[in-house]
């Protein structure tokens, strides 16, 4: 593995997903070292990025989640340092982190995505309900891991305003999105190909932060159980949705398959989790790619710009 030189695995960082980033980063670090890669942990909250250049790092595996690590910021810094990094570039990372602007691009490109409204503290909540019905999903536009998200099924006691306040503590850009009932699926993209779909069944249908990372009650099915033709259709659409945002390298798209066979994309993640509960490694395993080999493939795709 001398082809990679000295490798930094960026983990931790200053975002609200710091805890999960350490889980992902340490898993990647162990896998790379197990393959003979000269890999080292690097927390950009505790060290300056210019030290990567000073200390002779040849490339970077980004295992950061959320702001600073997934929004184009660290990608731009690494490009300035001329150090190859994994995942999408500056523009795609920034765009994908912003769920509102991702929806604008998807809608303009014909990619199906749930209806939504950008809201603020002065929003007429009853008008939103009249337009979009119930239940509704209230979410910060630039957070991940379901942080700050509330499902609102009633409006008798100011529930929408309370949900807005909860989301606004994480971001001043807040979306209200129609709730799309159906089967929760995720599509992983690695090296320009779509991996097998995963079907997710969370307790009470609530795939929240705890059920996503720490619960053993959440069920994952891969193969997902769909007819082969339908899975191929969704995977092709997922790859197109990934590319139209400008994403590259690897990532994951979350979507809902409705009862009528149509589907809608919720978001795209450009630095997905690599923990014991994570979905990209699960899909890779189903495709015959062990975790360590997955990490090597992602690292081999590191680039500048």
ChimeraX attribute file (.defattr): number of C-alpha atoms within 10 A of each C-alpha:
attribute: neighborCount
match mode: 1-to-1
recipient: residues
	/A:1	11
	/A:2	8
	/A:3	8
	/A:4	17
	/A:5	14
	/A:6	17
	/A:7	25
	/A:8	23
	/A:9	25
	/A:10	29
	/A:11	28
	/A:12	27
	/A:13	24
	/A:14	18
	/A:15	18
	/A:16	17
	/A:17	19
	/A:18	20
	/A:19	15
	/A:20	20
	/A:21	28
	/A:22	22
	/A:23	18
	/A:24	27
	/A:25	26
	/A:26	20
	/A:27	18
	/A:28	27
	/A:29	25
	/A:30	16
	/A:31	20
	/A:32	25
	/A:33	15
	/A:34	12
	/A:35	15
	/A:36	11
	/A:37	19
	/A:38	17
	/A:39	24
	/A:40	18
	/A:41	18
	/A:42	24
	/A:43	20
	/A:44	20
	/A:45	15
	/A:46	10
	/A:47	11
	/A:48	10
	/A:49	17
	/A:50	13
	/A:51	12
	/A:52	21
	/A:53	14
	/A:54	8
	/A:55	9
	/A:56	13
	/A:57	19
	/A:58	17
	/A:59	26
	/A:60	24
	/A:61	29
	/A:62	28
	/A:63	30
	/A:64	30
	/A:65	32
	/A:66	24
	/A:67	21
	/A:68	17
	/A:69	26
	/A:70	30
	/A:71	26
	/A:72	22
	/A:73	16
	/A:74	22
	/A:75	27
	/A:76	17
	/A:77	14
	/A:78	23
	/A:79	16
	/A:80	12
	/A:81	14
	/A:82	15
	/A:83	20
	/A:84	22
	/A:85	29
	/A:86	25
	/A:87	28
	/A:88	28
	/A:89	25
	/A:90	22
	/A:91	17
	/A:92	23
	/A:93	27
	/A:94	23
	/A:95	23
	/A:96	26
	/A:97	24
	/A:98	20
	/A:99	22
	/A:100	21
	/A:101	15
	/A:102	23
	/A:103	23
	/A:104	12
	/A:105	16
	/A:106	20
	/A:107	14
	/A:108	10
	/A:109	13
	/A:110	9
	/A:111	18
	/A:112	18
	/A:113	21
	/A:114	16
	/A:115	15
	/A:116	19
	/A:117	16
	/A:118	15
	/A:119	17
	/A:120	17
	/A:121	11
	/A:122	7
	/A:123	14
	/A:124	12
	/A:125	18
	/A:126	12
	/A:127	10
	/A:128	19
	/A:129	17
	/A:130	9
	/A:131	13
	/A:132	17
	/A:133	13
	/A:134	17
	/A:135	17
	/A:136	21
	/A:137	20
	/A:138	30
	/A:139	28
	/A:140	27
	/A:141	24
	/A:142	22
	/A:143	24
	/A:144	24
	/A:145	20
	/A:146	14
	/A:147	17
	/A:148	23
	/A:149	24
	/A:150	21
	/A:151	19
	/A:152	17
	/A:153	14
	/A:154	13
	/A:155	14
	/A:156	7
	/A:157	8
	/A:158	10
	/A:159	16
	/A:160	26
	/A:161	18
	/A:162	14
	/A:163	20
	/A:164	25
	/A:165	18
	/A:166	19
	/A:167	23
	/A:168	20
	/A:169	11
	/A:170	18
	/A:171	15
	/A:172	15
	/A:173	17
	/A:174	28
	/A:175	23
	/A:176	28
	/A:177	22
	/A:178	22
	/A:179	20
	/A:180	20
	/A:181	12
	/A:182	17
	/A:183	15
	/A:184	19
	/A:185	21
	/A:186	27
	/A:187	27
	/A:188	28
	/A:189	25
	/A:190	20
	/A:191	15
	/A:192	14
	/A:193	14
	/A:194	24
	/A:195	23
	/A:196	23
	/A:197	25
	/A:198	25
	/A:199	22
	/A:200	20
	/A:201	18
	/A:202	18
	/A:203	14
	/A:204	7
	/A:205	14
	/A:206	13
	/A:207	18
	/A:208	17
	/A:209	15
	/A:210	13
	/A:211	18
	/A:212	19
	/A:213	18
	/A:214	12
	/A:215	15
	/A:216	12
	/A:217	11
	/A:218	19
	/A:219	13
	/A:220	16
	/A:221	14
	/A:222	17
	/A:223	14
	/A:224	16
	/A:225	11
	/A:226	13
	/A:227	8
	/A:228	9
	/A:229	9
	/A:230	12
	/A:231	17
	/A:232	15
	/A:233	10
	/A:234	21
	/A:235	22
	/A:236	15
	/A:237	18
	/A:238	25
	/A:239	21
	/A:240	15
	/A:241	23
	/A:242	28
	/A:243	13
	/A:244	15
	/A:245	22
	/A:246	16
	/A:247	25
	/A:248	20
	/A:249	23
	/A:250	24
	/A:251	23
	/A:252	24
	/A:253	21
	/A:254	17
	/A:255	24
	/A:256	22
	/A:257	18
	/A:258	14
	/A:259	10
	/A:260	7
	/A:261	9
	/A:262	12
	/A:263	22
	/A:264	18
	/A:265	21
	/A:266	18
	/A:267	23
	/A:268	27
	/A:269	23
	/A:270	32
	/A:271	25
	/A:272	27
	/A:273	24
	/A:274	23
	/A:275	21
	/A:276	13
	/A:277	18
	/A:278	14
	/A:279	24
	/A:280	27
	/A:281	24
	/A:282	24
	/A:283	24
	/A:284	20
	/A:285	17
	/A:286	16
	/A:287	14
	/A:288	10
	/A:289	15
	/A:290	15
	/A:291	19
	/A:292	18
	/A:293	17
	/A:294	20
	/A:295	20
	/A:296	18
	/A:297	17
	/A:298	18
	/A:299	23
	/A:300	18
	/A:301	17
	/A:302	20
	/A:303	19
	/A:304	18
	/A:305	16
